Amino acid sequence: MAEKPDMGEIASFDKVKLKKMVMSENILATKDTIEQEKQAK
């Protein structure tokens, strides 16, 4: 039978220390955009 994990560190974890993240959409380039970039080079 498996032993229960030590939850002491989780119980004392301070959420305030976490950094805020801003999520942005990752939009894939269209075929037209790729062609324009190729021509620009």
C-alpha positions in Angstrom: 0.0 0.0 0.0 1.4 3.4 -0.9 2.1 6.0 1.7 0.3 9.3 1.7 2.4 12.2 0.4 3.5 15.0 2.7 1.1 17.8 2.2 2.9 20.2 4.6 4.6 22.2 1.9 1.3 22.6 -0.1 -0.6 23.7 3.0 2.0 26.4 3.8 2.4 27.6 0.2 1.9 31.4 -0.2 -0.1 32.3 -3.4 0.9 35.9 -3.0 4.4 35.1 -4.2 3.1 33.9 -7.6 3.8 36.1 -10.6 0.8 37.5 -12.6 0.7 36.4 -16.2 -1.2 37.9 -19.1 -2.4 35.4 -21.6 -2.5 36.4 -25.2 -3.9 34.6 -28.1 -1.4 32.9 -30.4 -2.7 33.5 -33.8 -1.2 31.5 -36.6 -0.1 33.3 -39.8 -2.4 32.9 -42.8 -1.1 31.7 -46.2 -1.3 35.3 -47.5 0.8 36.6 -44.6 3.5 34.0 -45.2 3.6 34.9 -48.9 4.0 38.6 -48.1 6.9 37.9 -45.7 8.6 35.7 -48.3 8.3 38.5 -50.9 9.7 41.1 -48.5 12.9 39.1 -48.1 
